[in-house]
Amino acid sequence: MNNKISIISRLLLFATSIMLATSIFVALWRIELSAPQYPEGLVMKIFTNKLGGQVDIINGLNHYIGMKTLHADNFIEFTLLPYIIGFFVLLILIAAIVGRKKLLYISFWAFVLFGIVAMVDFWRWEYNYGHNLDPSAAIIVPGMSYQPPLIGFKQLLNFGAYSVPDIGGWLFVASGLLLLLSVFIETKILAKFFKKKVVKSIATMLLCSITFISCSNTEAQPIKLNKDKCDFCEMTISNGRLAVEIITQKGRAYKFDDLNCCKGYKREHNKTIITAYFINDYAQSNILIDATKAFYITSENIKSPMGGNTAAFKTKEAAMGFANKNNAVVKAWEEINQ
């Protein structure tokens, strides 16, 4: 009886150990709070050994409703977790080197058990902080608890609470899937439905795809004319040649009916980190282009909703043609974005 695992399973195990090792140094989970007074939201990130993000602000808000303040020193998990993950990194790495099926199965079931225990412990932590409230708190709502969702969304008073995996969490999910795939390959479960070559091809594609996992979003979102509202003046965006869109560090898109509104929003939210700017190409109908690479014309002949009177063009030739007809000057993004 052959107790050795295949080459593809070994490669999957090596990839799993690398991903788990990476998860030690990045955020595992994130809890995000959004409310009208915090349009960009507040984020708490949970690492293997610390809390990150805007913990101090969240602690200040939680004080009013009687929740305990959050400090990494209060959680033994932050002491144990790096060592536990390190143990799995070594265990899976040894399984890949030794290449024994028994060690693979032990690694898989131990990892599954750890995942279940970790999520139960996380739920218990959320429950304690959301229910054990100070009876002398400034804000008391009878029967109200403030336990964030284990995963997903939950409304807590005027705050929307989101609880989702961060980069490290997705690496954990991917690690579990790779371990499961290795078990399927070695137990021949998949072979009952697919040819061996197909199984290996699927495993290889999954392995390659996981390496390109990305949690950031810098892609423009289409502006729905006559439906989307300007995030500054709240007027409905109706002109498909002057609208502007920004993407923040958290991947959120904010839309404006012209450049003046975009600048006004930036002034009021000067701590918001913007990772991408988009603007309508004046020569086309509701086509967003990279605002930092566009060419700009400011003219009284351009009637924008909020008086910006500035149009963007994708090419310098188009901008020059419009400028010559309107006795205007072509400007770059650096001159416009002031």
N, C-alpha and C positions, 0 to 999 in steps of 0.2 A: 504493500500500500504506500503510495506516494504522499508524504507529509510535507513536501516542499511547496511553497507558493510560487506562482508564476512571476515572470519578470514585470509584467504590467502591474500586478498587485504590489510588488516591491516599490515600483516607481510612485504608485499612489500613496504608499505609506511614507516614503521620503517626502513627498509633497505635503502630506498631512502634518508631519513633524515640523516642517518649515513654517507652515501657516500657524500652527499652535504656538511656536516660539515667537512669531511676530505678534501674536495677540497679547503677549505679556507687556508690550511696549505701546500699545494703542488702546483707545477707549473701547470697552466691551459693550456698553449700553448708554443710552441717552434718554433723559426725561426732559421734555420741552414744554414750557408753559407759555401760552399766548393769551393776550387780553388787549382790549382797546388802548390801555395806557402803555402797553409794551408791544407796539406793532411788529417789531422784529423778533419778539419773543425772548424768553429766558431759558437757558439750557444748563442742565447739570449732566456732566459726563462721569461715568463710572469706569475707572480703570481697575487693573488687578490689585493695585496697592494704594490708591488714592481717589479722591473726588476732584473733579475738574469743572471748568465752566464758571457760571455766575452763582456759585454756592452762597456767597455772603449776601447777595441781594435776595436770593430765595429764602435764606434763613431769616432775614429781616421781615419778609412778608409772612412767613410761617409763624413768626412770633405773635402776630396779631390774632391768629386763629387758634393759638395754644399748642402748636406742634413743637416738638423738641428740635433744637438746632442740630444740623448734620455736621459731624466731624469724623474724619477717617479713623482717628484714634479710638472711637467708640465701637468699631467693628473689628472683631477678630478675623473676619473673612479677608480683610486687606493684608493681614500678616500671613495667612495660610495660602491664599489663592496663587501667588506666584510660584510657590513650591509645588502645589498640586499640579498646576499646568506644566511646570518643569518636569515633574514625574511622568506625565503622559507623553511629553516630548521624547524623553529617554526611552520609555516603554515601547512606543511606536517605532522609534528609530532602531531599537534592538530587534523588534519584530521584523523590520525591513532587512536588517543585516543577516540575522539568523535564518529568516525565511521559513519559519515553521508555522503551519496552519493553526496549531493549538495556541501559539502566542498571539496570532492575529485575532482569533476569536476572543481570547482573554482581554486583549486591548479594546476590542469593539464593545463587549458587554460592560466592561469597567467604565468606558467613556459614556455609554448610555446611562448607566446608573449615576455617574457624576452629574450629567446634564439634568437628570430628574431632581436629584438632591439640590442642585444649585438653584433651579427655578422655584422649588418649594421654599427654600431658604429666602430667596428674593421676595416671594409673595408674603412670607411671614414678616420680613423686614418692612415691607410697604404697609401691611396691615397694622403693625404696632405703631408706626409713625402716623398713620391716618386715623387711628381710633383712640389712642391713649393721649387725650388732649388735656391741657391745663384748664381746670374749671374756672380760673380767674382771668381767662383770656379776654382781650378787648372785644372780640367778635365771637359771639356764640349763637349758632343756629341750632335749635333743638332737633335732635335726631340726625344731624348732619355729620358725616365722616368725610375725611379728605384723603382716602387711600387712592393713590394713582393706579391706573390700570396696569396689569402685569405686562400686557402688550396691546397696543392699539390706542384708542382715544376714549377720554371720559371728561365730561363737563363738571368742573368743581367751582361752584359759584360763578363768577364772571371769567374764570380762567378755563381754557381748554388744555387738558393735560394729554400729552402724547408720550408713549413709552415704547421705544423701538430699539432693536440692536444697532450698535454703531459698527465701525469697521471690524473691531475685534470680535464682536458678536457674530457678524456674518462669516468671519473666518472660522469660528467655532461650528457654525451650521455647515459650511463647506467641508470642514474636517470630518464631521459626522457622516456626511454624504459619501465622501471618499472611502471612509472605513466601511460603510454599508456596501458600497459598490465592490470593494475588495472581497468582502464576505460572500456576496452574490457570485462573484467570479469563481472563488475557490470552492463553493458548495455546488457549483454547476446549475444553480437555479435559473440564471439567465440563459444558459445553454439549451434549456428545454424549449425556449421560445425563439432563440436566435442562433445563427451560426457563430462559431467561435470567433471568426474574423470580425463579424459585426460587433460582437461584445467588446472586443479590444478596440475597435474604432470608436465606439461610443465612449469608452473609458478615456481614450486619448483625447477626444474632443472635449470632454468634461474637464479633464485635467488642464488643458490649454485655456479653456474659457474662464476657469476660476482665477487664473493668474491675472486676468484683466478686470477683476471686480473693482468697481469704483462707486463711491457714495456721493460724489459731488455732481452738481448740475450747473453747466454753464451754457446750455442750449436755450435759444430764444423760444418763447411760447407765443403762438399766434395770437394776435390781437383781434378780438371779435368786435367788429365795428357795430355801433348802435346797441351794444350789449354791455361791453366792459366799461367800467367807470374809471376815471382818472384817480389815482391813489393820493393826489394832493388836493385838487379842487372839487373832486367828486362829480364832475360833469361827465356825461356819457361821451365816450370817444367816438366821433363820427367821421373825422377826416383821416383817410388812409394814406396820406402823404406826409404827415407831420408828427405822428405819434412816436413816443419814445418808450423804451423798456429797459429796466436794469435788473440784473440778477445779483443777489446778495451772497455772502459767504455761506449762508445756510441753504442756498439753493432756491430761495424764494424770488418770484418774479413780481415786480411792481411796474405798473403801466401808467403813462401820462399822455395827455392830449397834445402837449408841445414841450419844447425845451425849457421854457420858463417854469413850468410846473415841476419838471424833473429837478431843476436847480433849487426851487423852493423846498422840495422834499429833502434834498441833500442838506440844506441849511438847518432844517428842523431835526434831522436825524444824522447829525455829523459823526456819530460814533458807529454808524452802520458801515460795515465793510462791503464794498461793491466789487464784484469780481468780473462783471461783464456789462457792457453798454450796447444797446441796439437802438436803431432809429429807422424810420421809414425812408426808403429811397424816394425822393420827390418825383423822380422820373417814372416811377411805377406805381401800381395800386396795392397798398398794404403789404409791401415786401420789406421785411426787416433786414438790415445790414449791420455789420460791425461799425458802431459809431466812432470808434477810435481810428478807423482807417478811412472814414468818409471825408468828403470835401464839402465845405459849407458856404452858403451865401446868405447874407442878411440884407433884406430889402423891404421897403415899404410896400412893394408890389406883392409880397408874400403875406397873406392875411392868415395868421395863425390864431387859434382860439384864445390864447392868453397873452397875446402881444409879443411873443418871441420873435415872430416874423423871420425865422431862420429855417432854411431848407437844407437837406443833406443829399448828396449825390454819391453814388458808388464809384464813379469814375471822374477823373479830373477833367476829361474832355467834356463830359456832360455839364459839369459845374462851370467850366470856362464858357461854354456856349450860352448858358443861362446868364452868366455874369456880364458878358458882352452886350446882351440884349437889354439888360436892366441897369447898366452903368454901376456894377457892383464889384466887389473884390472877393476872390476865393480865399477862404480861411481853412486852417487845419484844426483838428480836434483840440490841440493844446491851447489855441486861442479862444475857442468856444467854451471849453470846460474850465471856466474861471469863476 
